Amino acid sequence: MGTLENSVQLIGRPGNDPEVRTVGNRKLARFSLATNDHYYNDNHELETSTSWHNIVAWGKIAESVEKHVKKGKKIAIEGRLRTRVYEKDGKKNYITEITVNEFLLIDYTSEETETDNKQ
């Protein structure tokens, strides 16, 4: 039985509508996703910590992201981690992204069907 060694699942809300462009002959969609972690501090008060994730989708998935993903709407994604390195002003910069394999709209309107909801 095979295992997925690089798999990430997140539920969160996009911080912006996806930015979509064409690279070569494929669509590329990018957006940030906020996820929340809830915990109790030393004073037994509930606190929330928000993390932001860089999300990338390619091809048909990017087309679906462009059509369905909107700022603030809760979604679930499954994908894989990827770290890119680029140089700016002589300094190496690292950025970690999640490349989407699948996504699911959790907040959806009555106009959207269950079929449209699963990407």
C-alpha positions as CSV (number, residue, x, y, z in Angstrom):
1,M,0.0,0.0,0.0
2,G,1.4,3.4,-1.0
3,T,1.5,6.4,1.2
4,L,1.4,10.1,0.4
5,E,4.6,11.5,1.8
6,N,3.8,15.1,0.9
7,S,0.2,15.8,1.6
8,V,-1.5,18.8,3.3
9,Q,-5.1,19.3,4.2
10,L,-6.3,22.7,5.4
11,I,-9.7,24.4,6.1
12,G,-9.7,28.2,6.1
13,R,-10.8,31.3,4.4
14,P,-9.1,33.1,1.5
15,G,-7.8,36.5,2.4
16,N,-8.3,37.8,-1.1
17,D,-9.9,36.7,-4.4
18,P,-7.5,34.5,-6.4
19,E,-5.1,36.3,-8.7
20,V,-5.3,34.4,-12.0
21,R,-2.9,34.6,-15.0
22,T,-1.8,32.4,-17.8
23,V,1.7,30.9,-17.8
24,G,2.5,29.3,-21.1
25,N,-0.7,27.6,-22.0
26,R,-1.8,26.9,-18.4
27,K,-3.8,29.0,-15.9
28,L,-2.2,29.8,-12.6
29,A,-4.2,30.9,-9.6
30,R,-2.7,32.3,-6.4
31,F,-4.3,33.3,-3.1
32,S,-3.6,33.4,0.6
33,L,-5.5,31.2,3.0
34,A,-6.1,32.0,6.7
35,T,-6.4,29.1,9.2
36,N,-7.1,29.5,12.9
37,D,-5.8,27.6,15.9
38,H,-7.7,27.9,19.2
39,Y,-6.0,27.3,22.5
40,Y,-6.2,28.3,26.2
41,N,-3.5,30.6,27.6
42,D,-2.0,30.4,31.1
43,N,-5.0,32.4,32.4
44,H,-7.4,29.8,31.0
45,E,-8.7,32.3,28.4
46,L,-9.5,31.1,24.9
47,E,-7.2,32.6,22.3
48,T,-7.0,32.3,18.6
49,S,-3.9,32.3,16.5
50,T,-4.2,32.9,12.7
51,S,-1.7,31.5,10.2
52,W,-1.5,32.5,6.6
53,H,-0.6,30.0,3.8
54,N,0.4,30.7,0.2
55,I,-1.9,28.7,-2.1
56,V,-1.2,27.9,-5.8
57,A,-3.4,26.0,-8.3
58,W,-2.6,25.1,-11.9
59,G,-4.6,24.2,-15.0
60,K,-8.2,23.0,-14.7
61,I,-8.0,23.4,-10.9
62,A,-6.9,27.0,-11.4
63,E,-9.9,27.5,-13.7
64,S,-12.3,26.1,-11.0
65,V,-10.6,28.2,-8.3
66,E,-11.1,31.3,-10.4
67,K,-14.8,30.5,-10.8
68,H,-15.6,29.5,-7.3
69,V,-13.1,30.7,-4.6
70,K,-13.9,34.1,-3.2
71,K,-12.4,36.1,-0.3
72,G,-13.8,35.1,3.0
73,K,-15.6,32.0,1.8
74,K,-14.6,28.9,3.8
75,I,-12.9,26.2,1.8
76,A,-11.0,22.9,2.3
77,I,-8.0,22.1,0.3
78,E,-5.8,19.1,-0.2
79,G,-2.4,19.6,-1.8
80,R,1.4,19.3,-1.4
81,L,4.0,21.5,0.1
82,R,6.6,23.1,-2.1
83,T,9.4,25.5,-1.2
84,R,10.8,27.9,-3.8
85,V,14.0,29.8,-3.6
86,Y,14.6,33.1,-5.4
87,E,17.2,35.8,-5.2
88,K,16.5,39.5,-4.7
89,D,19.2,42.1,-4.1
90,G,21.8,39.4,-3.7
91,K,19.9,37.7,-0.9
92,K,18.2,34.2,-1.2
93,N,14.5,34.2,-0.3
94,Y,12.5,31.1,0.5
95,I,8.7,30.9,0.1
96,T,6.6,27.8,1.0
97,E,3.5,27.2,-1.0
98,I,0.7,24.6,-1.1
99,T,-0.1,23.4,-4.6
100,V,-3.7,22.4,-4.7
101,N,-4.7,18.9,-5.8
102,E,-8.4,19.2,-4.8
103,F,-10.6,21.8,-3.1
104,L,-14.1,21.8,-1.6
105,L,-16.3,24.8,-1.0
106,I,-17.7,24.7,2.5
107,D,-19.6,28.1,2.3
108,Y,-21.6,28.0,-0.9
109,T,-24.8,29.6,-2.0
110,S,-28.0,28.0,-3.1
111,E,-27.2,28.7,-6.8
112,E,-24.2,26.4,-6.5
113,T,-24.9,22.7,-6.8
114,E,-23.3,19.9,-4.9
115,T,-21.5,18.9,-8.1
116,D,-20.1,22.5,-8.5
117,N,-19.0,22.3,-4.9
118,K,-16.5,19.4,-5.4
119,Q,-13.5,20.3,-7.4
